[in-house]
Structures are given as C-alpha cells and as structure tokens.
Amino acid sequence: MVGQVGNVDPRTAGSGEIDPAKITTVAELAAQLRRLRLRAGNPALREIERRAQQRGRQLPRSTLATVLAGDRPPRREVLLALIRVLGAPDAEIPGWVAAWERIIDRRDDMVDASTDRLDPDLARTRIVGYPLNEDSTRDSVWRFSRDYPVTLVCSGLPPSIQGRVPYTDPTDPDYSELLTYGDPDALLHLYGHVRAMNPQLEVRFSTTKGLRADDYETHLAIIGGTDLNSLTRHMLSSLPIQMRSRPTTESEWAGFAVTTADEDLRFSPTFDDVDGEQVLREDVLLFFRGPNPFNAKCTVTICAGGYARGTLAAVRSFTDPILGQVNESYVRSRFGDRTHFGFIARAVIVNGVVIPPDLSVPVNRLYEWTVSG
C-alpha cells in the first residue's frame, strides 16, 4: 500500500542521492534511511529483522517502523545496526553517526531553550518535582551519557508469592505484568525520574529473567536486594560489601557486612515491638555506582535495602524533590567526579512511610567507600 512504512513505495520514499551530511532533523534522517533501504532492494521489515538477527543484533519490526517513519530518533546502536544491514559501506558510517549526533544535540538545545523561556516562578520544574537547575540535571546521579539506553532491573516475584497475588496469572483477563515485579514502588519512582532527567534516552525496565543480551550492555540500574534479585548478587560479589539474606531464625542477622583492616562491621534493620508484632522502624540501604562490567562505557547502579522499604529509600535518596537535591550536593562534595563510589545509610519508617536519609547528617551515613579514577 502506498504510504505505509512497512512496504515503502518508491514514490513516497523520496529520491535523490544518499548524503548523511545534509541531515539535521529526525525527518531528514528517516528520509535518508528510506533511500538507503531502497538502494538495498527495499527489503521488508521482517527481512531486515531477520538479517539483523543473523548479525547478532535485535531490530524489532515495531522499532524499524518508528525509525523509518521519522517518529523519533533511533538509539545510536539501532542506527548502526540498521545501516549495516542495509549495506552502508564502512566509509559512510562516520557520516551517519555525525548526523545522529547533530540531531541529538539539536534536541538537547531545544529542551534548554524551552527551559530558558519559562516564567521564573515556574523555571524550577520541567516536570513536577524534578528540578531544572544546572546541578540537578547536568551533574545529577541519574543523568546518563546519551550514547546508550538505561535499563532498570527488578527481580520477579517467585511463583510461591505470585500465587498469592491477584492478577498475576497471564491467562487472567485482568492480568497486570507489573504485579509480578519485586519492588514496584521503587521502580515507579526511579523510572519517572530517569525519564525526566534523560528525555533523549530510551529507558527500559525488566525483570532479571526478562533481560536480553544487549540489555546488559546499557546503563544498568539494579533495584532490590540479594534475596530475590540475582543480578544484585552477581554485582556484589566483586564489591567490598556483603548482603545477608533475611533471617530464618532468631540467632541469624540480616543486612550489610563490611570487612575492613581493623574490624568487621554489620548494619542491620531495627524493629519495634508494637502490640506484640515486630514493626520495621529503621531499614538500612545500599547505593552503589560503578562501571558496568559488561560495557565499560556504561555504568551500573545498585539500589538495595534490607527490606523493600529500604530499597525505596535508596531510590528516593536522589529522586525525592527535597532531600534529593541535598543528597546530590553531598555526593558531589564527597566523591567529586569519581565514577566508582558507594555508601550504606539508614532510613526511618514512620507510620509505614519511608523517609530517605539526609546524607548531610553524619549519623545517617553508616559506611562509605570510593575508588579513584
């Protein structure tokens, strides 16, 4: 059908030479890609997807349709995979990459310009709760380099727990996939914040079992402790921190352990006895940022607590509209531009509501470490 991206007609795809140097907008990029597709024989989207799989890359047809229609710019790695599948010679690839960078720069400039036009009384927020000042956007803990997507990773609830949660059966007409995730509160807080801080990036979320090979090569933000999240367990194996699982007997303890040259440190949640029941009063949390071991150009971040309340507090340490800015300032002053650092802190729970720690208060910080470079 004429005009459908999935079956491009030469009359609507545009004609002329392929010249990435002329690309300055998403629409122009899409038009040049359609010309490249025509030069390659106008393969169907299914065929492009198949060829990409043969090269070890994923190019879903839905993504291809969006890119070729010019609805939004592709990720850098999607563009590279697509032009290679379509037969672009090596000599042309730098030109395509330069075009992609021009588009992203232009979109960033447009965001900055729209910010400058805001009324001064409104200029503190681009999206409610997310500050716009230079410190909280360009230097934010949750601001990432634009070359790679961000993947938020939660555990999936084990079958024994899912069986007790309504709407977690995929055959149920009211099935809700998010109810099968561990730590959905933390995921919701973090997803919105990362999207607001990085409007030009793709932000994904997945359970550990749902991860694909290329997800590991993105910026990883791992949510949840070692009880359920296997990726947390994997990452902590190379850090100076141990996380003990929840106790099954009164003689066991849970929380974080650190072994230093002088002593062994333990940090555990604390409970109050309320009418004969144990109620969580303080949880302990871990926040870690370091290089992604699967792709050195990306980062890995861990937000974990002894319990779900602590995991939420770890996330809210830098997403909270008030304390988030305080904690960003503390991290910048304490760790500077180091890309490998971590801390253990305490979070208070009041009437079931978790309060993230104010890191500027020393008593809230239990342990810190960093690696230079």
C-alpha positions as CSV (number, residue, x, y, z in Angstrom):
1,M,0.0,0.0,0.0
2,V,1.3,3.4,-0.9
3,G,2.5,5.4,2.1
4,Q,3.0,2.5,4.5
5,V,6.4,2.4,6.0
6,G,6.3,-1.4,6.3
7,N,6.0,-1.7,2.5
8,V,7.7,1.5,1.2
9,D,6.6,2.7,-2.2
10,P,9.4,4.4,-4.2
11,R,7.1,7.3,-5.0
12,T,6.7,8.2,-1.3
13,A,10.2,7.2,0.0
14,G,11.9,10.1,-1.6
15,S,14.5,10.2,-4.3
16,G,18.0,11.6,-4.8
17,E,21.4,10.7,-3.5
18,I,22.2,9.5,0.0
19,D,24.0,12.2,1.8
20,P,24.1,12.0,5.7
21,A,25.9,15.3,5.7
22,K,22.6,17.0,4.9
23,I,20.7,15.5,7.8
24,T,19.8,17.9,10.6
25,T,16.4,16.7,11.7
26,V,14.7,13.4,12.6
27,A,12.5,13.6,9.5
28,E,15.6,14.1,7.3
29,L,17.3,11.1,8.9
30,A,14.2,9.0,8.3
31,A,14.1,10.1,4.6
32,Q,17.7,9.2,4.1
33,L,17.2,5.8,5.7
34,R,14.3,5.1,3.4
35,R,16.6,5.9,0.4
36,L,19.2,3.6,1.9
37,R,16.5,0.9,2.2
38,L,15.5,1.4,-1.5
39,R,19.2,1.2,-2.6
40,A,19.3,-2.2,-0.7
41,G,16.4,-3.5,-2.7
42,N,13.6,-2.3,-0.4
43,P,13.6,-5.4,1.9
44,A,10.5,-5.9,4.0
45,L,10.7,-5.1,7.7
46,R,10.6,-8.8,8.6
47,E,13.6,-9.4,6.3
48,I,15.6,-6.6,7.9
49,E,14.8,-8.0,11.3
50,R,15.9,-11.5,10.1
51,R,19.2,-10.1,8.7
52,A,19.9,-8.2,11.9
53,Q,19.4,-11.4,13.9
54,Q,21.9,-13.2,11.7
55,R,24.4,-10.5,12.7
56,G,23.6,-10.9,16.4
57,R,21.6,-7.7,16.7
58,Q,17.9,-7.1,17.6
59,L,15.9,-4.8,15.2
60,P,12.2,-5.4,16.0
61,R,9.8,-4.5,13.3
62,S,8.0,-2.1,15.5
63,T,11.2,-0.2,16.1
64,L,12.0,-0.2,12.4
65,A,8.6,1.2,11.6
66,T,9.0,4.0,14.1
67,V,12.5,4.9,12.9
68,L,11.7,4.8,9.2
69,A,8.5,6.9,9.8
70,G,10.6,9.6,11.5
71,D,8.5,9.5,14.7
72,R,11.6,9.7,16.9
73,P,15.4,9.3,16.5
74,P,16.8,5.8,16.9
75,R,19.3,4.8,19.5
76,R,22.8,5.0,18.3
77,E,23.3,1.2,18.2
78,V,20.0,0.8,16.4
79,L,21.0,3.2,13.7
80,L,24.4,1.5,13.3
81,A,22.8,-2.0,13.1
82,L,20.2,-0.7,10.6
83,I,22.6,1.0,8.2
84,R,24.9,-2.0,8.2
85,V,22.0,-4.4,7.5
86,L,21.1,-2.1,4.6
87,G,24.6,-2.3,3.2
88,A,26.0,1.1,4.0
89,P,29.8,0.9,3.3
90,D,32.3,1.5,6.1
91,A,33.3,4.8,4.5
92,E,29.7,6.1,5.0
93,I,29.3,5.1,8.7
94,P,31.1,8.1,10.3
95,G,28.7,10.4,8.3
96,W,25.7,8.6,9.7
97,V,27.0,8.8,13.2
98,A,27.8,12.5,12.8
99,A,24.2,13.1,11.6
100,W,22.8,11.3,14.6
101,E,24.9,13.4,16.9
102,R,23.7,16.6,15.2
103,I,20.1,15.5,15.8
104,I,20.6,14.7,19.4
105,D,22.5,18.0,20.0
106,R,19.7,19.9,18.3
107,R,17.0,18.2,20.5
108,D,19.0,19.0,23.7
109,D,19.3,22.6,22.6
110,M,15.6,22.8,22.0
111,V,15.0,21.5,25.6
112,D,17.4,24.0,27.0
113,A,15.8,26.8,25.0
114,S,12.3,25.9,26.2
115,T,13.6,26.0,29.7
116,D,15.0,29.5,29.3
117,R,11.6,30.7,28.1
118,L,9.8,29.5,31.3
119,D,8.4,32.0,33.7
120,P,10.9,32.5,36.5
121,D,8.4,31.2,39.0
122,L,8.0,28.0,37.0
123,A,11.6,27.5,36.0
124,R,12.3,25.3,38.9
125,T,10.4,22.4,37.4
126,R,10.3,20.8,33.9
127,I,8.2,18.0,35.2
128,V,6.6,18.4,38.7
129,G,9.1,17.5,41.3
130,Y,12.2,17.4,39.1
131,P,14.4,20.5,39.4
132,L,15.9,22.2,36.3
133,N,18.9,23.9,37.9
134,E,22.3,23.0,36.4
135,D,23.4,20.9,39.4
136,S,20.3,18.7,39.3
137,T,20.3,17.9,35.6
138,R,23.8,18.0,34.1
139,D,25.6,16.6,37.2
140,S,22.7,14.5,38.6
141,V,23.4,11.0,39.7
142,W,20.6,9.9,37.4
143,R,21.8,11.8,34.3
144,F,23.5,9.5,31.8
145,S,25.6,9.8,28.7
146,R,23.4,9.9,25.7
147,D,25.1,7.1,23.7
148,Y,23.3,4.2,25.4
149,P,19.9,3.4,26.8
150,V,19.1,2.9,30.5
151,T,17.7,-0.4,31.8
152,L,16.1,-0.7,35.2
153,V,16.2,-4.2,36.6
154,C,14.0,-5.7,39.3
155,S,13.5,-9.2,40.5
156,G,10.5,-11.1,39.5
157,L,8.3,-12.4,42.3
158,P,8.9,-16.1,42.9
159,P,6.0,-18.4,42.0
160,S,5.2,-19.1,45.6
161,I,4.5,-15.4,46.1
162,Q,2.8,-14.7,42.8
163,G,0.3,-17.4,43.5
164,R,-1.0,-15.3,46.4
165,V,-1.2,-12.0,44.4
166,P,-4.3,-11.4,42.3
167,Y,-4.0,-10.7,38.6
168,T,-0.5,-12.3,38.2
169,D,-1.8,-15.1,36.0
170,P,-1.1,-14.3,32.3
171,T,-4.4,-16.1,31.4
172,D,-6.4,-13.8,33.7
173,P,-8.3,-11.1,31.8
174,D,-7.2,-8.6,34.4
175,Y,-3.5,-9.7,34.3
176,S,-1.1,-7.0,35.3
177,E,2.5,-7.7,34.5
178,L,3.8,-5.1,36.9
179,L,2.3,-7.0,39.8
180,T,4.8,-9.8,39.0
181,Y,7.7,-7.4,39.7
182,G,9.6,-7.1,43.0
183,D,9.9,-3.5,44.4
184,P,7.3,-1.9,42.1
185,D,7.2,1.3,44.3
186,A,11.0,1.8,43.8
187,L,10.7,1.0,40.1
188,L,7.9,3.6,39.6
189,H,9.8,6.3,41.4
190,L,13.0,5.6,39.5
191,Y,11.5,5.2,36.0
192,G,9.8,8.6,36.1
193,H,12.8,10.4,37.4
194,V,15.3,8.8,35.0
195,R,12.9,9.7,32.1
196,A,12.7,13.3,33.3
197,M,16.4,13.6,33.6
198,N,17.2,12.0,30.3
199,P,14.5,13.0,27.8
200,Q,16.7,12.0,24.8
201,L,17.3,8.4,26.0
202,E,15.4,5.2,25.8
203,V,14.6,4.0,29.4
204,R,13.7,0.3,29.7
205,F,12.6,-1.8,32.6
206,S,12.7,-5.6,33.0
207,T,12.8,-8.4,35.5
208,T,16.1,-10.3,35.7
209,K,14.6,-13.2,33.7
210,G,13.4,-10.9,31.0
211,L,16.8,-9.4,30.2
212,R,18.2,-9.8,26.7
213,A,21.9,-9.9,25.9
214,D,22.0,-6.3,24.7
215,D,20.3,-5.0,27.9
216,Y,23.4,-5.9,29.9
217,E,25.4,-3.5,27.7
218,T,23.3,-0.5,28.6
219,H,23.4,1.7,31.8
220,L,22.1,-0.7,34.4
221,A,20.1,0.4,37.4
222,I,19.5,-2.7,39.6
223,I,16.7,-2.5,42.1
224,G,16.3,-4.8,45.1
225,G,18.5,-6.9,47.4
226,T,20.1,-10.3,47.1
227,D,17.1,-12.2,48.4
228,L,15.3,-12.1,45.1
229,N,17.5,-10.1,42.6
230,S,20.1,-12.4,41.1
231,L,21.8,-9.5,39.4
232,T,22.4,-7.8,42.7
233,R,24.0,-11.0,44.0
234,H,26.3,-11.1,40.9
235,M,27.4,-7.5,41.2
236,L,28.0,-7.5,45.0
237,S,30.4,-10.5,44.6
238,S,33.1,-8.1,43.3
239,L,32.4,-5.3,45.9
240,P,33.7,-4.8,49.5
241,I,30.1,-5.2,50.7
242,Q,28.2,-8.4,51.7
243,M,24.5,-8.6,52.0
244,R,23.0,-11.2,54.2
245,S,19.6,-12.6,53.4
246,R,16.7,-12.2,55.8
247,P,17.0,-14.4,58.9
248,T,15.0,-17.6,59.3
249,T,15.9,-18.0,63.0
250,E,16.3,-15.5,65.8
251,S,20.0,-16.3,66.0
252,E,20.6,-15.1,62.5
253,W,21.0,-11.5,61.3
254,A,20.2,-9.7,58.1
255,G,21.7,-6.6,56.5
256,F,25.1,-5.5,55.2
257,A,28.5,-6.5,56.3
258,V,31.8,-4.8,55.6
259,T,35.3,-6.2,56.5
260,T,38.0,-3.6,57.0
261,A,41.6,-3.9,58.0
262,D,40.6,-3.1,61.6
263,E,37.2,-4.6,62.1
264,D,34.1,-6.4,60.8
265,L,31.1,-4.1,60.5
266,R,27.5,-5.1,60.5
267,F,24.5,-2.9,59.7
268,S,21.0,-4.3,60.2
269,P,17.4,-3.1,60.2
270,T,15.8,-2.4,63.5
271,F,12.3,-3.2,64.7
272,D,9.9,-2.0,67.4
273,D,7.5,-4.3,69.3
274,V,4.0,-2.9,68.7
275,D,1.2,-4.8,70.3
276,G,3.3,-8.0,70.1
277,E,4.2,-7.5,66.5
278,Q,7.6,-6.6,65.0
279,V,7.3,-3.3,63.1
280,L,10.1,-2.0,61.0
281,R,11.5,1.2,62.5
282,E,14.7,1.7,60.5
283,D,16.0,-0.1,57.4
284,V,19.5,0.0,56.0
285,L,20.1,0.7,52.4
286,L,22.9,0.5,49.9
287,F,23.6,2.8,47.0
288,F,26.4,1.9,44.6
289,R,27.6,3.5,41.3
290,G,30.4,2.0,39.3
291,P,31.4,1.0,35.8
292,N,29.3,-1.6,34.0
293,P,31.4,-4.8,33.9
294,F,29.7,-5.8,30.6
295,N,30.4,-2.4,28.9
296,A,33.0,-0.1,30.3
297,K,31.4,2.9,28.6
298,C,28.2,2.5,30.7
299,T,27.5,2.5,34.5
300,V,25.9,0.1,36.9
301,T,23.9,1.4,39.9
302,I,22.6,-0.7,42.8
303,C,19.7,0.5,45.0
304,A,19.0,-2.2,47.7
305,G,17.7,-2.3,51.2
306,G,17.3,-4.9,53.8
307,Y,13.6,-4.8,53.0
308,A,11.5,-3.2,50.3
309,R,11.2,0.0,52.3
310,G,15.0,0.3,52.3
311,T,15.2,-0.3,48.6
312,L,12.6,2.5,48.0
313,A,14.6,4.8,50.3
314,A,17.8,4.1,48.3
315,V,16.0,5.2,45.1
316,R,14.4,8.2,46.8
317,S,17.8,9.3,48.2
318,F,18.2,11.1,44.8
319,T,14.6,11.3,43.4
320,D,13.0,13.0,46.4
321,P,12.0,16.6,45.4
322,I,13.5,18.0,48.6
323,L,16.2,15.7,50.0
324,G,17.3,14.6,46.6
325,Q,19.0,17.9,45.9
326,V,20.6,17.9,49.4
327,N,22.0,14.4,48.8
328,E,23.2,15.3,45.2
329,S,25.2,18.2,46.7
330,Y,26.6,15.9,49.4
331,V,27.7,13.3,46.9
332,R,29.4,15.9,44.6
333,S,31.3,17.4,47.5
334,R,32.2,13.9,49.0
335,F,33.1,12.0,45.8
336,G,33.7,14.6,43.2
337,D,33.9,13.3,39.7
338,R,34.7,9.7,40.8
339,T,32.7,7.1,38.9
340,H,33.1,4.3,41.5
341,F,31.6,5.0,44.9
342,G,29.0,3.6,47.3
343,F,27.5,4.2,50.7
344,I,25.3,2.4,53.3
345,A,22.8,4.6,55.1
346,R,19.8,4.4,57.4
347,A,16.2,5.2,56.5
348,V,13.4,5.8,59.0
349,I,9.9,4.4,58.6
350,V,7.1,6.5,60.1
351,N,3.6,5.2,60.0
352,G,4.6,2.9,57.2
353,V,6.1,5.8,55.2
354,V,9.8,5.6,54.4
355,I,11.9,8.7,54.8
356,P,15.0,8.8,52.6
357,P,18.2,9.7,54.5
358,D,19.6,13.2,54.7
359,L,23.2,12.4,53.8
360,S,24.4,15.7,55.1
361,V,23.7,14.5,58.6
362,P,26.6,12.3,59.7
363,V,24.5,9.9,61.8
364,N,22.6,8.8,58.8
365,R,25.7,7.7,57.0
366,L,26.9,4.3,58.2
367,Y,29.7,3.5,55.7
368,E,31.2,5.0,52.5
369,W,33.9,4.0,50.1
370,T,35.2,5.1,46.7
371,V,37.8,4.1,44.1
372,S,39.8,6.9,42.5
373,G,39.6,7.4,38.7
